[in-house]
Amino acid sequence: MRFIASLAILIGCLWAARLATAAFALSLPAPLLGLVLLFILLQIGTVKSEYLLPSCGPILKYMAVFFIPAGVGLISYLDTLGENAWLLVSVLILVPALGLLLTGKLASKGRYYD
């Protein structure tokens, strides 16, 4: 029964966040807003961490299982990643930086209209 109650708290936070994002047309993802809501409830003391332990314990216990395939895939392609390191750096750092600089330059010149 405690498991169902703790899972209901988690699902309730997610449901409230989805309702808030739909009602107020927020561009914030509902799961992120649900985590913020749960954090606020924990900080205020409305929800105690002991209430969440029955459902969060098993989730946290097996969370590493979800990261194993990504880690194995990354290790199996280390030689390919090393060969294309310059491409990865340019895509992950240079392209976003160039986009930000160009957007800032255009916005400062007043060419952006909403």
C-alpha positions in Angstrom: 0.0 0.0 0.0 2.9 2.4 0.7 4.3 1.7 -2.7 1.1 2.7 -4.4 0.8 5.9 -2.2 4.4 6.9 -3.0 3.9 6.2 -6.7 0.7 8.3 -6.6 2.7 11.2 -5.2 5.2 11.0 -8.1 2.5 10.6 -10.7 0.5 13.4 -9.1 3.4 15.8 -9.4 3.8 14.8 -13.1 0.1 15.2 -13.7 -0.1 18.6 -12.1 2.9 19.7 -14.1 1.3 18.5 -17.4 -1.9 20.3 -16.4 0.0 23.5 -15.7 2.0 23.4 -18.9 -1.2 22.8 -20.9 -3.3 25.5 -19.0 -0.6 28.2 -19.1 0.9 27.2 -22.5 4.4 26.9 -20.9 7.3 26.0 -23.1 8.9 24.2 -20.1 8.8 20.3 -20.3 6.2 18.8 -18.0 8.6 16.3 -16.4 11.0 19.0 -15.5 8.3 21.1 -14.0 7.1 18.1 -12.1 10.5 17.6 -10.6 10.6 21.3 -9.6 7.1 20.8 -8.0 8.3 17.7 -6.2 11.4 19.6 -5.0 9.3 22.4 -3.7 7.0 20.0 -1.9 9.9 18.3 -0.3 11.5 21.6 0.8 8.3 22.9 2.3 7.8 19.7 4.2 4.4 18.9 2.7 5.9 15.6 1.4 8.5 13.8 3.4 11.2 11.8 1.7 10.2 8.7 3.7 6.9 8.8 1.8 8.7 8.5 -1.5 11.2 5.8 -0.5 9.0 2.7 -1.4 8.7 3.7 -5.0 11.9 5.6 -5.5 14.1 2.9 -3.9 13.6 0.3 -6.7 13.8 3.0 -9.4 17.2 4.3 -8.1 18.5 0.8 -7.5 18.1 -0.2 -11.1 18.8 3.2 -12.8 22.3 2.2 -13.7 20.9 -0.5 -16.0 19.6 2.2 -18.3 23.1 3.7 -18.7 24.9 0.5 -19.5 23.9 0.3 -23.2 25.0 3.9 -23.9 28.3 3.4 -22.2 29.0 0.2 -24.1 28.1 1.8 -27.3 30.4 4.8 -26.6 33.3 2.5 -25.7 32.9 0.4 -28.8 33.1 3.5 -31.1 36.1 5.2 -29.4 38.3 4.8 -32.4 35.7 6.4 -34.7 35.1 9.2 -32.2 38.9 9.8 -32.1 39.2 10.0 -35.8 36.4 12.5 -36.0 37.2 14.6 -32.9 37.5 17.8 -34.9 34.0 17.3 -36.4 32.5 16.6 -33.0 34.2 19.7 -31.5 32.9 21.9 -34.4 29.4 20.5 -34.2 29.1 20.7 -30.4 31.0 23.9 -29.7 31.6 26.0 -32.8 28.3 25.8 -34.5 26.2 26.8 -31.4 28.6 29.6 -30.6 28.4 30.9 -34.2 24.6 30.7 -34.1 24.5 32.7 -30.8 26.9 35.3 -32.1 25.0 35.7 -35.4 21.7 35.9 -33.6 23.1 38.5 -31.1 24.5 40.6 -34.0 21.3 40.6 -35.9 19.2 41.3 -32.8 21.4 44.2 -31.8 21.0 45.8 -35.3 17.2 45.8 -34.9 16.6 43.4 -37.8 14.6 41.1 -35.6 10.8 41.7 -35.4 8.4 39.6 -33.3 
